[in-house]
Amino acid sequence: MYSLSVLAKIRGWEFDYFVDHLPDYPIQNPQGNYKRAIENGMNIHVGKESAIENFDKESDTLYIHEGGREERAEFGIEILAKEIEAYRVSKGFDRLNIFLPAGTGTTALYLQKHSPASKVYTTPCVGDASYLQKQFMMLEKSKSLHPTIINTNKKYHFGKIYREFYELWLKLYKQTGVEFDLLYDPKGWLTLMRHPELFETPLLYIHQGGLIGNESMLPRYERKYKK
């Protein structure tokens, strides 16, 4: 949401964002990504009556699917894959294990497609493994080009906060000095730490960005856990 609002502002475009529902709290207490996107001029449409199908598709409109599941994303992710490959060669690694958590899995998919000397691993954060596989198939029919899906035994609901997520996030920050995203990265690191065999090969973890989202995620943890 926020990133697209910035792009639209730079380009001088109208930005319309469609959601099925929006909780009352962010409306009454705007913060984080939502607040910044509104400040950038985002028009938000809530409810089924504002479905995107009602928009005039004959107009000069660019549609971005939910979660960024777009074939057009391949162009930029191929550039990222080439940068990672240059890094691998500069370090003298025979290969890399690349890990990142997934929403629709678009980044992981195209990274694997354009990283033949490395192996890409991902874990589903929005749905389960079958959901992620369906997303892959919408963009690439050849399963040989799909990343490897790994998971935890416990199911976590996307967007829900868990004490173990925050504790791991805080531990990572104290040990590395790196602030990670609180929506995707905790599930990513939790999954990764339960697969130590991946560290037998030099491993590259891709930070999920999204730090503006922590402005709203941290207060949610504070409200729920007090301490």
C-alpha positions in Angstrom: 0.0 0.0 0.0 2.6 2.5 1.1 5.1 1.7 -1.7 2.4 2.0 -4.4 1.3 5.3 -2.9 4.8 6.7 -3.2 5.1 5.5 -6.8 1.7 7.0 -7.7 2.7 10.3 -6.0 6.0 10.5 -7.9 4.3 9.7 -11.2 1.3 12.0 -10.6 -1.2 9.1 -10.8 -4.4 8.6 -9.0 -4.1 5.7 -6.6 -7.2 3.6 -5.7 -6.8 0.8 -3.1 -9.5 -1.9 -2.7 -10.1 -3.9 0.4 -12.9 -6.2 1.6 -12.9 -4.7 5.1 -11.0 -2.3 7.2 -11.0 -2.4 11.1 -12.3 0.6 12.9 -9.0 1.1 14.9 -6.8 2.2 12.0 -9.6 4.5 10.7 -9.9 6.2 14.1 -6.1 6.0 14.8 -4.3 6.2 11.5 -0.6 5.2 11.7 2.1 3.3 9.9 1.5 2.3 6.2 -2.1 3.4 6.2 -1.4 6.9 7.5 1.5 7.5 5.1 -0.5 6.2 2.1 -3.5 8.4 3.0 -1.0 11.4 3.2 0.3 10.5 -0.2 -3.2 10.8 -1.6 -4.5 7.2 -1.6 -8.2 6.7 -2.2 -9.3 3.7 -0.3 -12.4 1.6 -1.2 -13.9 -0.7 1.4 -16.5 -3.4 0.9 -17.8 -5.6 -1.8 -19.9 -2.8 -3.3 -16.6 -1.1 -4.3 -15.2 -4.1 -6.0 -12.6 -3.4 -8.7 -14.8 -5.0 -11.3 -17.0 -1.9 -11.1 -14.1 0.3 -12.3 -13.9 1.3 -16.0 -11.4 -1.1 -17.4 -11.2 0.7 -20.7 -9.6 3.7 -19.0 -5.8 4.2 -18.7 -5.5 2.1 -15.6 -2.7 -0.1 -14.2 -4.1 -3.0 -12.1 -1.9 -4.6 -9.5 -3.2 -7.9 -8.1 -3.4 -8.4 -4.3 0.0 -9.3 -2.9 1.8 -8.1 -6.1 1.3 -11.4 -8.0 2.3 -10.0 -11.3 4.2 -11.2 -14.3 5.5 -7.7 -14.7 7.4 -8.1 -11.4 9.8 -10.5 -13.1 11.7 -7.7 -14.7 12.8 -6.2 -11.4 13.3 -9.5 -9.6 15.6 -10.7 -12.4 17.8 -7.6 -11.7 17.9 -8.6 -8.0 18.8 -12.2 -8.9 21.8 -10.9 -11.0 22.9 -8.7 -8.0 22.8 -11.7 -5.7 24.7 -13.9 -8.3 27.4 -11.2 -8.5 27.6 -11.3 -4.7 27.9 -15.1 -4.7 30.7 -15.0 -7.2 32.6 -12.2 -5.4 32.5 -14.3 -2.2 33.7 -17.5 -4.0 30.7 -19.5 -2.9 29.9 -22.5 -5.1 26.2 -21.8 -4.4 23.9 -20.0 -2.0 20.8 -20.9 -0.2 18.5 -18.0 -0.5 15.6 -17.7 2.0 12.6 -15.3 2.3 9.1 -15.6 3.6 6.2 -15.4 1.1 2.9 -13.7 0.6 2.0 -14.6 -2.9 5.6 -15.9 -3.4 6.2 -13.8 -6.5 9.6 -12.7 -5.4 10.7 -16.2 -4.4 9.5 -17.7 -7.6 11.3 -15.3 -10.0 14.4 -15.4 -7.8 14.6 -19.1 -8.3 13.8 -18.9 -12.0 16.8 -16.5 -12.5 19.2 -18.0 -9.9 20.3 -21.4 -11.4 23.4 -21.5 -9.2 21.5 -21.1 -6.0 18.5 -22.7 -4.3 15.6 -20.5 -3.1 13.6 -21.5 0.0 10.4 -19.9 1.2 7.6 -20.3 3.7 4.0 -19.3 3.3 2.8 -16.5 5.6 -0.6 -15.7 4.1 -1.9 -19.2 3.3 -0.6 -22.7 3.4 1.8 -24.6 1.1 -1.0 -25.5 -1.4 -2.1 -21.8 -1.6 1.5 -20.9 -2.4 1.8 -23.6 -5.0 -1.3 -22.3 -6.7 0.2 -18.8 -6.8 3.4 -20.2 -8.4 1.4 -22.0 -11.1 -0.4 -18.8 -12.1 2.9 -17.3 -13.0 5.1 -20.2 -14.0 3.9 -23.6 -15.1 7.3 -25.4 -14.9 7.6 -26.8 -11.4 11.3 -27.2 -11.9 11.6 -23.4 -11.7 9.6 -23.2 -8.4 11.3 -22.4 -5.1 11.3 -25.0 -2.3 8.6 -24.5 0.3 9.4 -25.3 4.0 7.2 -24.7 7.0 6.7 -25.1 10.7 4.5 -27.8 12.3 2.4 -25.0 13.9 -0.1 -23.0 11.9 0.1 -19.2 12.2 -2.7 -16.9 11.0 -1.5 -14.0 8.8 -1.7 -10.7 10.5 -2.3 -12.2 14.0 0.3 -11.4 16.6 2.1 -14.0 18.6 4.3 -13.6 21.6 7.0 -15.9 20.2 7.1 -13.7 17.1 7.9 -10.6 19.1 10.4 -12.4 21.3 12.3 -13.7 18.3 12.1 -10.2 16.6 13.5 -8.6 19.7 16.3 -11.2 20.1 17.3 -10.7 16.5 17.5 -6.9 17.0 19.6 -7.2 20.2 22.0 -9.7 18.6 22.4 -8.1 15.1 21.3 -4.5 15.5 19.0 -5.0 12.5 15.3 -4.1 12.7 13.1 -6.6 10.9 9.5 -6.4 9.7 7.0 -7.7 12.3 4.5 -9.1 9.8 6.6 -11.5 7.6 10.1 -11.8 9.1 9.2 -13.4 12.4 7.5 -16.3 10.7 10.4 -16.4 8.2 13.1 -16.6 10.9 11.1 -19.0 13.1 10.9 -21.4 10.1 14.5 -20.9 9.2 15.7 -21.6 12.7 13.8 -24.9 12.7 15.7 -26.0 9.5 19.4 -25.8 10.6 20.4 -27.9 7.6 20.0 -24.9 5.4 23.0 -23.3 7.1 25.3 -26.0 5.9 25.5 -23.9 2.7 26.1 -20.2 2.8 22.7 -18.7 3.4 21.3 -15.3 2.3 18.2 -14.1 4.1 16.3 -11.4 2.3 14.9 -8.7 4.6 11.3 -8.0 4.0 11.4 -4.2 4.4 8.1 -2.9 5.7 9.6 -1.1 8.7 6.9 1.6 8.5 4.4 -1.1 9.3 6.2 -1.7 12.7 4.8 1.7 13.7 1.4 0.0 14.0 2.5 -3.5 14.8 4.4 -2.6 17.9 1.4 -0.9 19.6 -0.7 -4.0 18.8 1.8 -6.1 20.8 1.8 -3.5 23.6 -2.0 -3.5 23.8 -2.2 -7.3 23.9 0.7 -8.2 26.1 1.1 -5.0 28.2 4.7 -5.8 29.2 
